Amino acid sequence: MKRLCTICARGGSKGVKNKNIRPMMDHPLIAFSIKQAKQSGLFDCVAVSSDSKEILEAARKYGADLLIERPVQMATDESAKLPAIQHCVSEVEKQLKVTFDTLVDLDATSPLRIVEDIQGAVELLERKQCSNVITAAPARRSPYFNLVELNTKGFVQLSKKLDQTIVRRQDSPKCYDMNASIYVWSRNALHGANSVFYEDTMLFEMPEERSIDIDSEVDFMFVDFLLNQKRDLYETLFL
């Protein structure tokens, strides 16, 4: 069983400038994902894809096995991430002349995950032999109870209705917030895919406190606070 980990990090972030190499706990943000992948012991190769020389240099410094230059057209504000992952996988397989069985992408802006989350998501895919696994946390709002939208007349209604009235959120169907932290695919599923959802997509649950994705300055400050609250745990990545 051969496994590849990709970490795709473009240089043109607008919400938080240079966030992928911005220092956090004295290390560039992308370093957390590289070190977590390495410490998991799962991967034959950890590859970082970027359009930024600064990001690729930071990735080299923190132990990435391969550096993949992302094409400019895959690194715009409008670019989807999935083609960048597919490009990275294709380039790694071409360079190493290896075909990987399990493909994992770690989001560089989700440093709060722990090694056991990566191991658990990969184990779930390989045990269930499904197309892919996504990670998510229990949702704080339920479309059946307290998540609302405006209808065509401009009036408020629940986003999803059930036949029976729900009077407690705990009684509504379980819902989850995708945290974009870890994606796991079988090779056949990733090849040619244009969505992360398949008929047999499975979910690996992570707690809310490990599911924050940095997309704003407030996110960055909050994640930095949480990392420092468990500094002893995360510092072990860099020993």
Protein Blocks (a to p, Z undefined) as FASTA:
>chain_A
ZZdddddddfkbfklghklmgceehiafklmmmmmmmmnomafbdcdddfbfklmmmmmm
nopabdcdddfklmcfklcfklmmmmmmmmmmmmnopacfbdcdddfklmkbcfklmmmm
mmmmmmnopabdcdddddfbdfklmpccddfkopacdfbdcfbdcfbfklpccddddehl
accddfklmnopabfbdfklccddddfklmcccfbfklmmmmmmmmmmmmmmmmmmmZZ
